[in-house]
Structure formats: structure tokens, C-alpha cells
Amino acid sequence: MRRGWKMALSGGLRCCRRVLSWVPVLVIVLVVLWSYYAYVFELCLVTVLSPAEKVIYLILYHAIFVFFTWTYWKSIFTLPQQPNQKFHLSYTDKERYENEERPEVQKQMLVDMAKKLPVYTRTGSGAVRFCDRCNLIKPDRCHHCSVCAMCVLKMDHHCPWVNNCIGFSNYKFFLQFLAYSVLYCLYIATTVFSYFIKYWRGELPSVRSKFHVLFLLFVACMFFVSLVILFGYHCWLVSRNKTTLEAFCTPVFTSGPEKNGFNLGFIKNIQQVFGDKKKFWLIPIGSSPGDGHSFPMRSMNESQNPLLANEEPWEDNEDDNQDYPEGSSSLAVETET
């Protein structure tokens, strides 16, 4: 009886957590809907008097708004990609591993299993990276998200503002969302500013639109400052081919720690996220190369890493003594274990 109550309570708490996890997304959606009403109706249709200015403002606004909402949708509803079956322990291997009581033997068992996989990163102690919750050997750059309760390929962070884990499958969409968010706020602020001044000077009548216009400028500027900082930080990460987790915790390879282990040079680093076809860089469609399980590494030659085959040598223009920032924006929450 008591066990049944505990299970029911646990299930109820999980359900509440799932519902509450959508609150930040709901807040963003409500703010965006209000900004749409305030800009389109209260500013363009009520406050702006010039017909030509109305048309220009509305066309440019909706062009940005479409890409802004499109990338936000893709960031939310593109599911994180998990490791494929070959990284999972077989039933036999799982039984052998769990029944073995000696840690050093367990460690060697994982080493033997990893020899068949394209895995080159290790734990801080040099052991094979193994997730005991998902029962799999983690591919390079893969981490377990405690919020999503799964291992995520090339995990960057778990973002509450999209209620999703940002990783290999949707990192491009997340970057585009940040870029179009910055553009959206900047466009609103620059076009609203002149009418803000007119209301401030009393050149326009004090009607209901006044409060929408004044508050619209304030909200756009507030979000612009926070978003441009976050976007700038992720641009820095992309330029060095790092994830947020790798910026805070240096990856360890079979040869030891290497903070620039995945750094291929500026152009190739960008192509690792957006692909080599520039026509797809601004459009939220999947174009990242590879399958998320293996990645080119600077320290590996072609015979060791087939992903580097048929590629021209790159130039390394990065400073090995570059210090990493001590923190990231509070808009992203790290939950990897």
C-alpha cells in the first residue's frame, strides 16, 4: 500500500515537473505575442501616419518575425539525438559488467569494448566514458542530461527557454534563434525610438498606444542586451569548435587533456556547425556534417581518424594560451553529469 502511494507521488511529481518546464517557453511566447500586437497594431497601424512608412515597417518586421519564430520552433521541437545502438552494451556485456565486483576489471572490460568504437575521449582519470544510467559507452562530446534523462550527442547545454537539450541535432537552430532574436529586438528598438522621442516631447497625443510604444522600446532594449551577450559567447565557442561544456571542462583524449582538441581553424569550425554550403547557413534546416558520433580532431592524422581523409590541411591560428571565460549567461542552465 505504502509502495503504491510512493509510486503515485513520484509519478505526480514528474508530471508537475514536465508541466512547469514549459513555463519559461510560455513566458517567451506571451512576450512575443504582445510585441507583435504592440508593433503591428499600436505602432504601425495607429501611431505611424505615413502610408509608405507603414508598409515598409510591416514588410521588414514580418520578414524578421518569420525567421525568428521559425528558428525558435525548430530549437524547441527538434529532439536531441541519442547514440545509436552500437554504443549500447549488449545484454551479455551488461550482465558481465554488472556482475563483476572488481573496479579495475570493469575498467578493462570497457576498454576492450571501446576498441571497436570510434571513441577517443576519456574521463579525467583516463577511463573510458561510460553512462551507467543509459548503459552505453559515450561517443566523443556526448554527455548525459539529467533533465532530459538521456545521453545527448555533442551536448552543449540544457536550455530552459526552449525546454530542450541543445546538442548536435539542434545547435545550428539555437544559434540562428539567437541571431534572429538579436535582429528582432534591434529592429524594434531602432524603428520605435523616434516615436518614443515624439511621445516624450509631447508631439503625439497621449493615447493608449503611448504606453505600448514606450514599454516596447524598454523590453526590446532589455532583451537585446542579454541576447547579444549570449549570442557573442556562442559565436566565440563556434569559432573554436567548442561546446559550452568543453569550455568549462577541458576534453581529455587518450593522449591527455587538450583544450583545442577539436579546433580545426576558423572556417572549418564554422562548417562543423553550419555545413559547407553557405546557402543553408541562414535557413533553419539541418546541414551540420556527420552523424554526431565522431568528429574530426586536430591531433589525429588521417590513418587514425577517417573523418579527416581527403581534407586539405588547415591552418591553426588559435592561441593556445587563450583564457576561457569564467561563466556564461544565465539564460542557459548546465545540467550535464
RAHUZI-V500270 format. One record per helix or strand of 2 or more residues. SS is the DSSP state (helix for helix, strand for strand). FROM is the first residue (numbers start at 1). LEN is the number of residues. If there is no record, write none. Layout:
ss from len
SS FROM LEN
SS FROM LEN
This chain:
ss from len
helix 2 19
helix 23 25
helix 51 27
helix 85 3
helix 91 9
helix 103 12
strand 121 2
strand 130 2
strand 136 2
strand 143 3
strand 150 3
strand 157 3
strand 164 3
helix 171 31
helix 208 32
helix 244 5
strand 252 2
strand 256 2
helix 266 9
helix 278 3
helix 306 3
